[in-house]
Amino acid sequence: MDEYAGRRRGCRNLTDPQRELAERLAVRAEALRAEAGRGDGEGLSLTDAVALAAVQLGLAPPAPGG
C-alpha cells in the first residue's frame, strides 16, 4: 500500500506537526464553507475559507500567490 494514500496533495514533505496543523486548517475551512453555503448568500470561496480558518485558529493567512 502506498504510504501516502489518503493524505492531501502536497502534504508529503510536511513534518508531523505541520501536517496536523494543515489538517486542522482544512477541516475548519470545510466547515466554514459548508456553513456559509446554508444561507441565501453565494457561499465562501476556498481561499476566503482558508484565510478565515487561519484567523480563527490564530494563524497568519497565507501570503497572496502562495
All heavy atoms as TSV, in Angstrom:
chain	resi	resn	atom	element	x	y	z
A	1	MET	N	N	0.847	-1.186	0.000
A	1	MET	CA	C	0.000	0.000	0.000
A	1	MET	C	C	0.889	1.245	0.000
A	1	MET	O	O	1.896	1.293	0.688
A	1	MET	CB	C	-0.906	-0.011	1.227
A	1	MET	CG	C	-1.856	1.142	1.295
A	1	MET	SD	S	-3.011	0.868	2.660
A	1	MET	CE	C	-3.584	2.516	2.867
A	2	ASP	N	N	0.472	2.233	-0.757
A	2	ASP	CA	C	1.220	3.484	-0.846
A	2	ASP	C	C	1.211	4.184	0.512
A	2	ASP	O	O	0.157	4.367	1.112
A	2	ASP	CB	C	0.589	4.378	-1.913
A	2	ASP	CG	C	1.320	5.692	-2.109
A	2	ASP	OD1	O	2.403	5.869	-1.524
A	2	ASP	OD2	O	0.805	6.536	-2.852
A	3	GLU	N	N	2.390	4.538	1.011
A	3	GLU	CA	C	2.472	5.161	2.335
A	3	GLU	C	C	1.789	6.529	2.375
A	3	GLU	O	O	1.471	7.030	3.445
A	3	GLU	CB	C	3.923	5.284	2.791
A	3	GLU	CG	C	4.736	6.307	2.023
A	3	GLU	CD	C	6.147	6.419	2.541
A	3	GLU	OE1	O	6.335	7.048	3.597
A	3	GLU	OE2	O	7.041	5.871	1.890
A	4	TYR	N	N	1.533	7.144	1.214
A	4	TYR	CA	C	0.904	8.464	1.163
A	4	TYR	C	C	-0.582	8.392	0.834
A	4	TYR	O	O	-1.236	9.413	0.692
A	4	TYR	CB	C	1.612	9.357	0.143
A	4	TYR	CG	C	3.057	9.583	0.489
A	4	TYR	CD1	C	4.066	9.110	-0.326
A	4	TYR	CD2	C	3.408	10.258	1.648
A	4	TYR	CE1	C	5.396	9.306	-0.001
A	4	TYR	CE2	C	4.730	10.444	1.980
A	4	TYR	CZ	C	5.719	9.976	1.150
A	4	TYR	OH	O	7.033	10.162	1.474
A	5	ALA	N	N	-1.118	7.208	0.707
A	5	ALA	CA	C	-2.540	7.064	0.376
A	5	ALA	C	C	-3.392	7.727	1.451
A	5	ALA	O	O	-3.159	7.571	2.640
A	5	ALA	CB	C	-2.895	5.595	0.251
A	6	GLY	N	N	-4.372	8.476	1.018
A	6	GLY	CA	C	-5.283	9.139	1.947
A	6	GLY	C	C	-4.821	10.488	2.424
A	6	GLY	O	O	-5.564	11.205	3.078
A	7	ARG	N	N	-3.607	10.865	2.090
A	7	ARG	CA	C	-3.127	12.185	2.504
A	7	ARG	C	C	-3.473	13.211	1.445
A	7	ARG	O	O	-3.587	12.904	0.274
A	7	ARG	CB	C	-1.617	12.169	2.709
A	7	ARG	CG	C	-1.201	11.338	3.894
A	7	ARG	CD	C	0.254	11.541	4.170
A	7	ARG	NE	N	0.662	10.666	5.254
A	7	ARG	CZ	C	1.910	10.474	5.583
A	7	ARG	NH1	N	2.879	11.064	4.942
A	7	ARG	NH2	N	2.211	9.675	6.580
A	8	ARG	N	N	-3.608	14.422	1.868
A	8	ARG	CA	C	-3.898	15.504	0.938
A	8	ARG	C	C	-2.691	15.769	0.058
A	8	ARG	O	O	-1.558	15.594	0.473
A	8	ARG	CB	C	-4.270	16.769	1.696
A	8	ARG	CG	C	-5.540	16.612	2.477
A	8	ARG	CD	C	-5.898	17.923	3.146
A	8	ARG	NE	N	-7.007	17.739	4.028
A	8	ARG	CZ	C	-8.268	17.777	3.635
A	8	ARG	NH1	N	-8.564	17.991	2.397
A	8	ARG	NH2	N	-9.241	17.619	4.497
A	9	ARG	N	N	-2.954	16.228	-1.144
A	9	ARG	CA	C	-1.883	16.551	-2.068
A	9	ARG	C	C	-0.983	17.614	-1.462
A	9	ARG	O	O	-1.444	18.564	-0.867
A	9	ARG	CB	C	-2.509	17.074	-3.369
A	9	ARG	CG	C	-1.573	17.007	-4.525
A	9	ARG	CD	C	-2.270	17.441	-5.777
A	9	ARG	NE	N	-1.789	18.788	-6.044
A	9	ARG	CZ	C	-2.520	19.772	-6.505
A	9	ARG	NH1	N	-3.770	19.595	-6.770
A	9	ARG	NH2	N	-1.999	20.940	-6.710
A	10	GLY	N	N	0.302	17.460	-1.571
A	10	GLY	CA	C	1.247	18.453	-1.076
A	10	GLY	C	C	1.672	18.268	0.369
A	10	GLY	O	O	2.466	19.034	0.874
A	11	CYS	N	N	1.158	17.269	1.040
A	11	CYS	CA	C	1.492	17.056	2.451
A	11	CYS	C	C	2.656	16.107	2.656
A	11	CYS	O	O	3.053	15.855	3.776
A	11	CYS	CB	C	0.277	16.519	3.210
A	11	CYS	SG	S	-1.006	17.743	3.454
A	12	ARG	N	N	3.207	15.565	1.594
A	12	ARG	CA	C	4.262	14.567	1.726
A	12	ARG	C	C	5.510	15.091	2.419
A	12	ARG	O	O	6.182	14.343	3.101
A	12	ARG	CB	C	4.657	14.037	0.356
A	12	ARG	CG	C	3.673	13.058	-0.167
A	12	ARG	CD	C	4.090	12.622	-1.519
A	12	ARG	NE	N	2.987	13.039	-2.366
A	12	ARG	CZ	C	2.934	12.919	-3.643
A	12	ARG	NH1	N	3.933	12.430	-4.301
A	12	ARG	NH2	N	1.883	13.288	-4.307
A	13	ASN	N	N	5.844	16.352	2.226
A	13	ASN	CA	C	7.086	16.892	2.765
A	13	ASN	C	C	6.898	17.631	4.085
A	13	ASN	O	O	7.822	18.277	4.557
A	13	ASN	CB	C	7.736	17.823	1.737
A	13	ASN	CG	C	8.122	17.085	0.482
A	13	ASN	OD1	O	8.500	15.914	0.535
A	13	ASN	ND2	N	8.016	17.745	-0.644
A	14	LEU	N	N	5.734	17.548	4.672
A	14	LEU	CA	C	5.475	18.239	5.924
A	14	LEU	C	C	5.922	17.382	7.106
A	14	LEU	O	O	5.855	16.158	7.065
A	14	LEU	CB	C	3.987	18.543	6.078
A	14	LEU	CG	C	3.366	19.480	5.044
A	14	LEU	CD1	C	1.879	19.648	5.334
A	14	LEU	CD2	C	4.064	20.818	5.012
A	15	THR	N	N	6.328	18.066	8.160
A	15	THR	CA	C	6.612	17.367	9.407
A	15	THR	C	C	5.281	16.968	10.033
A	15	THR	O	O	4.220	17.456	9.627
A	15	THR	CB	C	7.389	18.271	10.379
A	15	THR	OG1	O	6.554	19.387	10.719
A	15	THR	CG2	C	8.702	18.769	9.767
A	16	ASP	N	N	5.310	16.120	11.021
A	16	ASP	CA	C	4.071	15.706	11.674
A	16	ASP	C	C	3.297	16.885	12.263
A	16	ASP	O	O	2.087	16.972	12.063
A	16	ASP	CB	C	4.350	14.656	12.741
A	16	ASP	CG	C	4.693	13.304	12.130
A	16	ASP	OD1	O	4.353	13.069	10.950
A	16	ASP	OD2	O	5.299	12.476	12.839
A	17	PRO	N	N	3.944	17.824	12.974
A	17	PRO	CA	C	3.193	18.979	13.487
A	17	PRO	C	C	2.611	19.842	12.353
A	17	PRO	O	O	1.491	20.336	12.463
A	17	PRO	CB	C	4.223	19.773	14.295
A	17	PRO	CG	C	5.272	18.780	14.650
A	17	PRO	CD	C	5.311	17.809	13.505
A	18	GLN	N	N	3.361	20.005	11.274
A	18	GLN	CA	C	2.852	20.779	10.142
A	18	GLN	C	C	1.661	20.081	9.502
A	18	GLN	O	O	0.680	20.727	9.136
A	18	GLN	CB	C	3.951	20.982	9.096
A	18	GLN	CG	C	5.044	21.921	9.532
A	18	GLN	CD	C	6.221	21.918	8.560
A	18	GLN	OE1	O	6.516	20.895	7.919
A	18	GLN	NE2	N	6.892	23.050	8.462
A	19	ARG	N	N	1.747	18.772	9.369
A	19	ARG	CA	C	0.653	18.005	8.778
A	19	ARG	C	C	-0.599	18.109	9.646
A	19	ARG	O	O	-1.707	18.279	9.151
A	19	ARG	CB	C	1.071	16.548	8.601
A	19	ARG	CG	C	0.058	15.721	7.834
A	19	ARG	CD	C	0.540	14.312	7.554
A	19	ARG	NE	N	1.728	14.340	6.704
A	19	ARG	CZ	C	2.940	13.974	7.092
A	19	ARG	NH1	N	3.148	13.557	8.313
A	19	ARG	NH2	N	3.954	14.027	6.256
A	20	GLU	N	N	-0.421	18.012	10.959
A	20	GLU	CA	C	-1.550	18.117	11.881
A	20	GLU	C	C	-2.201	19.497	11.763
A	20	GLU	O	O	-3.431	19.615	11.728
A	20	GLU	CB	C	-1.087	17.883	13.315
A	20	GLU	CG	C	-2.198	17.977	14.333
A	20	GLU	CD	C	-1.694	17.774	15.755
A	20	GLU	OE1	O	-0.736	17.018	15.957
A	20	GLU	OE2	O	-2.277	18.398	16.650
A	21	LEU	N	N	-1.398	20.523	11.692
A	21	LEU	CA	C	-1.911	21.879	11.555
A	21	LEU	C	C	-2.637	22.063	10.220
A	21	LEU	O	O	-3.709	22.657	10.165
A	21	LEU	CB	C	-0.762	22.879	11.673
A	21	LEU	CG	C	-1.129	24.351	11.689
A	21	LEU	CD1	C	-2.107	24.668	12.803
A	21	LEU	CD2	C	0.126	25.187	11.841
A	22	ALA	N	N	-2.078	21.508	9.160
A	22	ALA	CA	C	-2.717	21.595	7.843
A	22	ALA	C	C	-4.071	20.884	7.856
A	22	ALA	O	O	-5.038	21.382	7.275
A	22	ALA	CB	C	-1.810	20.987	6.781
A	23	GLU	N	N	-4.144	19.757	8.528
A	23	GLU	CA	C	-5.408	19.025	8.630
A	23	GLU	C	C	-6.441	19.821	9.421
A	23	GLU	O	O	-7.607	19.880	9.044
A	23	GLU	CB	C	-5.189	17.649	9.263
A	23	GLU	CG	C	-4.470	16.684	8.358
A	23	GLU	CD	C	-5.276	16.341	7.103
A	23	GLU	OE1	O	-6.511	16.231	7.174
A	23	GLU	OE2	O	-4.649	16.188	6.049
A	24	ARG	N	N	-6.016	20.420	10.535
A	24	ARG	CA	C	-6.936	21.249	11.336
A	24	ARG	C	C	-7.465	22.416	10.502
A	24	ARG	O	O	-8.644	22.743	10.553
A	24	ARG	CB	C	-6.226	21.782	12.582
A	24	ARG	CG	C	-5.997	20.738	13.638
A	24	ARG	CD	C	-5.283	21.290	14.863
A	24	ARG	NE	N	-5.827	22.538	15.334
A	24	ARG	CZ	C	-5.104	23.515	15.878
A	24	ARG	NH1	N	-3.801	23.378	16.012
A	24	ARG	NH2	N	-5.664	24.616	16.284
A	25	LEU	N	N	-6.564	23.033	9.758
A	25	LEU	CA	C	-6.934	24.163	8.912
A	25	LEU	C	C	-7.919	23.722	7.831
A	25	LEU	O	O	-8.930	24.392	7.584
A	25	LEU	CB	C	-5.686	24.779	8.288
A	25	LEU	CG	C	-5.858	26.052	7.495
A	25	LEU	CD1	C	-6.452	27.162	8.338
A	25	LEU	CD2	C	-4.520	26.488	6.921
A	26	ALA	N	N	-7.656	22.584	7.202
A	26	ALA	CA	C	-8.534	22.076	6.145
A	26	ALA	C	C	-9.923	21.741	6.683
A	26	ALA	O	O	-10.938	22.074	6.067
A	26	ALA	CB	C	-7.911	20.854	5.489
A	27	VAL	N	N	-9.968	21.105	7.838
A	27	VAL	CA	C	-11.250	20.744	8.441
A	27	VAL	C	C	-12.050	21.998	8.781
A	27	VAL	O	O	-13.257	22.089	8.506
A	27	VAL	CB	C	-11.039	19.865	9.698
A	27	VAL	CG1	C	-12.311	19.728	10.513
A	27	VAL	CG2	C	-10.502	18.508	9.294
A	28	ARG	N	N	-11.391	22.993	9.373
A	28	ARG	CA	C	-12.076	24.230	9.745
A	28	ARG	C	C	-12.558	24.978	8.500
A	28	ARG	O	O	-13.678	25.487	8.476
A	28	ARG	CB	C	-11.148	25.134	10.572
A	28	ARG	CG	C	-11.802	26.380	11.078
A	28	ARG	CD	C	-12.900	26.041	12.081
A	28	ARG	NE	N	-13.633	27.246	12.391
A	28	ARG	CZ	C	-14.947	27.308	12.512
A	28	ARG	NH1	N	-15.668	26.216	12.412
A	28	ARG	NH2	N	-15.552	28.436	12.775
A	29	ALA	N	N	-11.743	25.033	7.457
A	29	ALA	CA	C	-12.134	25.717	6.221
A	29	ALA	C	C	-13.342	25.036	5.585
A	29	ALA	O	O	-14.262	25.707	5.123
A	29	ALA	CB	C	-10.963	25.764	5.247
A	30	GLU	N	N	-13.353	23.706	5.572
A	30	GLU	CA	C	-14.501	22.976	5.016
A	30	GLU	C	C	-15.769	23.260	5.813
A	30	GLU	O	O	-16.847	23.424	5.246
A	30	GLU	CB	C	-14.218	21.476	4.999
A	30	GLU	CG	C	-13.324	21.051	3.870
A	30	GLU	CD	C	-13.936	21.310	2.500
A	30	GLU	OE1	O	-15.151	21.081	2.302
A	30	GLU	OE2	O	-13.192	21.754	1.622
A	31	ALA	N	N	-15.651	23.318	7.137
A	31	ALA	CA	C	-16.809	23.619	7.979
A	31	ALA	C	C	-17.335	25.021	7.703
A	31	ALA	O	O	-18.547	25.239	7.626
A	31	ALA	CB	C	-16.441	23.462	9.458
A	32	LEU	N	N	-16.430	25.970	7.536
A	32	LEU	CA	C	-16.837	27.342	7.236
A	32	LEU	C	C	-17.547	27.437	5.887
A	32	LEU	O	O	-18.554	28.128	5.747
A	32	LEU	CB	C	-15.626	28.278	7.254
A	32	LEU	CG	C	-15.032	28.552	8.631
A	32	LEU	CD1	C	-13.685	29.228	8.496
A	32	LEU	CD2	C	-15.989	29.404	9.446
A	33	ARG	N	N	-17.025	26.733	4.895
A	33	ARG	CA	C	-17.648	26.740	3.566
A	33	ARG	C	C	-19.040	26.113	3.626
A	33	ARG	O	O	-19.975	26.597	3.012
A	33	ARG	CB	C	-16.789	25.997	2.561
A	33	ARG	CG	C	-15.537	26.786	2.211
A	33	ARG	CD	C	-14.818	26.192	1.048
A	33	ARG	NE	N	-15.514	26.597	-0.175
A	33	ARG	CZ	C	-15.466	25.948	-1.313
A	33	ARG	NH1	N	-14.777	24.846	-1.411
A	33	ARG	NH2	N	-16.100	26.390	-2.366
A	34	ALA	N	N	-19.175	25.024	4.365
A	34	ALA	CA	C	-20.469	24.356	4.485
A	34	ALA	C	C	-21.474	25.264	5.185
A	34	ALA	O	O	-22.626	25.378	4.765
A	34	ALA	CB	C	-20.320	23.040	5.241
A	35	GLU	N	N	-21.014	25.917	6.236
A	35	GLU	CA	C	-21.878	26.825	6.984
A	35	GLU	C	C	-22.303	28.011	6.126
A	35	GLU	O	O	-23.464	28.416	6.133
A	35	GLU	CB	C	-21.147	27.310	8.228
A	35	GLU	CG	C	-21.994	28.158	9.157
A	35	GLU	CD	C	-21.221	28.544	10.408
A	35	GLU	OE1	O	-20.535	27.682	10.978
A	35	GLU	OE2	O	-21.307	29.718	10.790
A	36	ALA	N	N	-21.391	28.556	5.355
A	36	ALA	CA	C	-21.694	29.710	4.506
A	36	ALA	C	C	-22.638	29.324	3.371
A	36	ALA	O	O	-23.422	30.157	2.911
A	36	ALA	CB	C	-20.405	30.296	3.930
A	37	GLY	N	N	-22.596	28.095	2.939
A	37	GLY	CA	C	-23.444	27.643	1.847
A	37	GLY	C	C	-24.880	27.410	2.244
A	37	GLY	O	O	-25.744	27.247	1.394
A	38	ARG	N	N	-25.173	27.405	3.527
A	38	ARG	CA	C	-26.536	27.156	4.002
A	38	ARG	C	C	-27.452	28.359	3.869
A	38	ARG	O	O	-28.642	28.218	3.762
A	38	ARG	CB	C	-26.518	26.733	5.467
A	38	ARG	CG	C	-25.969	25.371	5.672
A	38	ARG	CD	C	-26.165	24.929	7.092
A	38	ARG	NE	N	-25.256	23.827	7.355
A	38	ARG	CZ	C	-24.621	23.647	8.480
A	38	ARG	NH1	N	-24.790	24.474	9.468
A	38	ARG	NH2	N	-23.820	22.632	8.631
A	39	GLY	N	N	-26.889	29.553	3.909
A	39	GLY	CA	C	-27.707	30.767	3.860
A	39	GLY	C	C	-28.118	31.122	2.447
A	39	GLY	O	O	-27.970	30.345	1.507
A	40	ASP	N	N	-28.637	32.322	2.293
A	40	ASP	CA	C	-29.058	32.785	0.982
A	40	ASP	C	C	-27.907	33.362	0.179
A	40	ASP	O	O	-28.079	33.707	-0.979
A	40	ASP	CB	C	-30.144	33.862	1.123
A	40	ASP	CG	C	-31.433	33.288	1.702
A	40	ASP	OD1	O	-31.631	32.063	1.562
A	40	ASP	OD2	O	-32.205	34.051	2.292
A	41	GLY	N	N	-26.738	33.474	0.791
A	41	GLY	CA	C	-25.581	34.050	0.110
A	41	GLY	C	C	-24.990	33.094	-0.912
A	41	GLY	O	O	-25.456	31.978	-1.116
A	42	GLU	N	N	-23.938	33.533	-1.541
A	42	GLU	CA	C	-23.284	32.734	-2.578
A	42	GLU	C	C	-22.260	31.772	-1.997
A	42	GLU	O	O	-21.593	31.069	-2.735
A	42	GLU	CB	C	-22.611	33.663	-3.583
A	42	GLU	CG	C	-23.587	34.528	-4.341
A	42	GLU	CD	C	-22.903	35.444	-5.326
A	42	GLU	OE1	O	-21.716	35.231	-5.628
A	42	GLU	OE2	O	-23.546	36.384	-5.773
A	43	GLY	N	N	-22.103	31.754	-0.718
A	43	GLY	CA	C	-21.139	30.860	-0.108
A	43	GLY	C	C	-19.808	31.555	0.121
A	43	GLY	O	O	-19.692	32.771	0.107
A	44	LEU	N	N	-18.799	30.768	0.307
A	44	LEU	CA	C	-17.467	31.254	0.650
A	44	LEU	C	C	-16.467	30.546	-0.249
A	44	LEU	O	O	-16.501	29.329	-0.395
A	44	LEU	CB	C	-17.198	30.907	2.120
A	44	LEU	CG	C	-16.057	31.557	2.850
A	44	LEU	CD1	C	-16.221	33.075	2.894
A	44	LEU	CD2	C	-15.999	31.036	4.283
A	45	SER	N	N	-15.583	31.327	-0.870
A	45	SER	CA	C	-14.570	30.717	-1.732
A	45	SER	C	C	-13.602	29.917	-0.873
A	45	SER	O	O	-13.472	30.155	0.336
A	45	SER	CB	C	-13.810	31.791	-2.513
A	45	SER	OG	O	-12.912	32.488	-1.663
A	46	LEU	N	N	-12.911	28.990	-1.494
A	46	LEU	CA	C	-11.930	28.182	-0.772
A	46	LEU	C	C	-10.829	29.054	-0.184
A	46	LEU	O	O	-10.436	28.877	0.968
A	46	LEU	CB	C	-11.334	27.120	-1.704
A	46	LEU	CG	C	-10.346	26.157	-1.082
A	46	LEU	CD1	C	-10.984	25.420	0.083
A	46	LEU	CD2	C	-9.858	25.179	-2.115
A	47	THR	N	N	-10.370	30.030	-0.958
A	47	THR	CA	C	-9.312	30.937	-0.489
A	47	THR	C	C	-9.777	31.724	0.732
A	47	THR	O	O	-9.057	31.829	1.727
A	47	THR	CB	C	-8.906	31.913	-1.607
A	47	THR	OG1	O	-8.459	31.153	-2.734
A	47	THR	CG2	C	-7.809	32.858	-1.148
A	48	ASP	N	N	-10.995	32.272	0.666
A	48	ASP	CA	C	-11.531	33.030	1.798
A	48	ASP	C	C	-11.755	32.137	3.013
A	48	ASP	O	O	-11.507	32.540	4.146
A	48	ASP	CB	C	-12.829	33.727	1.414
A	48	ASP	CG	C	-12.619	34.879	0.457
A	48	ASP	OD1	O	-11.471	35.358	0.327
A	48	ASP	OD2	O	-13.602	35.314	-0.179
A	49	ALA	N	N	-12.209	30.912	2.766
A	49	ALA	CA	C	-12.441	29.979	3.873
A	49	ALA	C	C	-11.139	29.625	4.580
A	49	ALA	O	O	-11.090	29.578	5.810
A	49	ALA	CB	C	-13.126	28.713	3.359
A	50	VAL	N	N	-10.079	29.398	3.817
A	50	VAL	CA	C	-8.779	29.073	4.426
A	50	VAL	C	C	-8.247	30.269	5.207
A	50	VAL	O	O	-7.744	30.118	6.328
A	50	VAL	CB	C	-7.769	28.613	3.349
A	50	VAL	CG1	C	-6.364	28.515	3.929
A	50	VAL	CG2	C	-8.195	27.282	2.762
A	51	ALA	N	N	-8.381	31.466	4.642
A	51	ALA	CA	C	-7.911	32.666	5.340
A	51	ALA	C	C	-8.689	32.874	6.640
A	51	ALA	O	O	-8.098	33.173	7.683
A	51	ALA	CB	C	-8.027	33.881	4.436
A	52	LEU	N	N	-10.005	32.708	6.589
A	52	LEU	CA	C	-10.826	32.874	7.788
A	52	LEU	C	C	-10.508	31.795	8.817
A	52	LEU	O	O	-10.401	32.080	10.010
A	52	LEU	CB	C	-12.310	32.845	7.415
A	52	LEU	CG	C	-13.299	33.029	8.549
A	52	LEU	CD1	C	-13.046	34.326	9.321
A	52	LEU	CD2	C	-14.725	33.003	8.008
A	53	ALA	N	N	-10.333	30.567	8.358
A	53	ALA	CA	C	-9.973	29.483	9.274
A	53	ALA	C	C	-8.638	29.770	9.944
A	53	ALA	O	O	-8.468	29.524	11.139
A	53	ALA	CB	C	-9.920	28.155	8.523
A	54	ALA	N	N	-7.689	30.298	9.192
A	54	ALA	CA	C	-6.375	30.628	9.758
A	54	ALA	C	C	-6.506	31.678	10.844
A	54	ALA	O	O	-5.887	31.569	11.908
A	54	ALA	CB	C	-5.427	31.112	8.663
A	55	VAL	N	N	-7.326	32.685	10.596
A	55	VAL	CA	C	-7.539	33.731	11.607
A	55	VAL	C	C	-8.199	33.125	12.840
A	55	VAL	O	O	-7.789	33.382	13.970
A	55	VAL	CB	C	-8.387	34.878	11.024
A	55	VAL	CG1	C	-8.839	35.834	12.116
A	55	VAL	CG2	C	-7.597	35.626	9.958
A	56	GLN	N	N	-9.219	32.304	12.625
A	56	GLN	CA	C	-9.929	31.706	13.750
A	56	GLN	C	C	-9.045	30.751	14.540
A	56	GLN	O	O	-9.220	30.599	15.746
A	56	GLN	CB	C	-11.180	30.992	13.263
A	56	GLN	CG	C	-12.236	31.955	12.798
A	56	GLN	CD	C	-13.504	31.257	12.370
A	56	GLN	OE1	O	-13.559	30.041	12.219
A	56	GLN	NE2	N	-14.545	32.042	12.139
A	57	LEU	N	N	-8.104	30.111	13.883
A	57	LEU	CA	C	-7.190	29.209	14.580
A	57	LEU	C	C	-5.979	29.949	15.132
A	57	LEU	O	O	-5.069	29.347	15.704
A	57	LEU	CB	C	-6.739	28.080	13.649
A	57	LEU	CG	C	-7.804	27.071	13.266
A	57	LEU	CD1	C	-7.279	26.112	12.208
A	57	LEU	CD2	C	-8.299	26.314	14.475
A	58	GLY	N	N	-5.919	31.263	14.915
A	58	GLY	CA	C	-4.822	32.057	15.443
A	58	GLY	C	C	-3.573	32.014	14.601
A	58	GLY	O	O	-2.482	32.209	15.109
A	59	LEU	N	N	-3.720	31.750	13.322
A	59	LEU	CA	C	-2.580	31.651	12.408
A	59	LEU	C	C	-2.611	32.802	11.417
A	59	LEU	O	O	-3.640	33.381	11.152
A	59	LEU	CB	C	-2.656	30.347	11.613
A	59	LEU	CG	C	-2.826	29.082	12.450
A	59	LEU	CD1	C	-3.140	27.914	11.532
A	59	LEU	CD2	C	-1.589	28.813	13.250
A	60	ALA	N	N	-1.478	33.103	10.857
A	60	ALA	CA	C	-1.415	34.125	9.808
A	60	ALA	C	C	-1.956	33.508	8.514
A	60	ALA	O	O	-1.612	32.378	8.183
A	60	ALA	CB	C	0.008	34.604	9.598
A	61	PRO	N	N	-2.796	34.235	7.776
A	61	PRO	CA	C	-3.279	33.701	6.500
A	61	PRO	C	C	-2.127	33.599	5.502
A	61	PRO	O	O	-1.120	34.292	5.646
A	61	PRO	CB	C	-4.311	34.729	6.047
A	61	PRO	CG	C	-4.004	35.965	6.792
A	61	PRO	CD	C	-3.323	35.536	8.065
A	62	PRO	N	N	-2.270	32.728	4.492
A	62	PRO	CA	C	-1.189	32.593	3.513
A	62	PRO	C	C	-0.986	33.877	2.726
A	62	PRO	O	O	-1.930	34.634	2.513
A	62	PRO	CB	C	-1.662	31.466	2.607
A	62	PRO	CG	C	-3.127	31.368	2.830
A	62	PRO	CD	C	-3.395	31.883	4.210
A	63	ALA	N	N	0.243	34.116	2.328
A	63	ALA	CA	C	0.542	35.303	1.527
A	63	ALA	C	C	-0.107	35.172	0.161
A	63	ALA	O	O	-0.247	34.065	-0.356
A	63	ALA	CB	C	2.061	35.440	1.370
A	64	PRO	N	N	-0.538	36.290	-0.442
A	64	PRO	CA	C	-1.140	36.231	-1.772
A	64	PRO	C	C	-0.199	35.522	-2.745
A	64	PRO	O	O	1.003	35.768	-2.749
A	64	PRO	CB	C	-1.326	37.688	-2.143
A	64	PRO	CG	C	-1.334	38.425	-0.852
A	64	PRO	CD	C	-0.454	37.624	0.080
A	65	GLY	N	N	-0.779	34.643	-3.548
A	65	GLY	CA	C	0.014	33.908	-4.522
A	65	GLY	C	C	0.794	32.761	-3.926
A	65	GLY	O	O	1.562	32.092	-4.587
A	66	GLY	N	N	0.614	32.497	-2.639
A	66	GLY	CA	C	1.394	31.427	-2.008
A	66	GLY	C	C	0.556	30.393	-1.520
A	66	GLY	O	O	0.464	29.326	-1.357
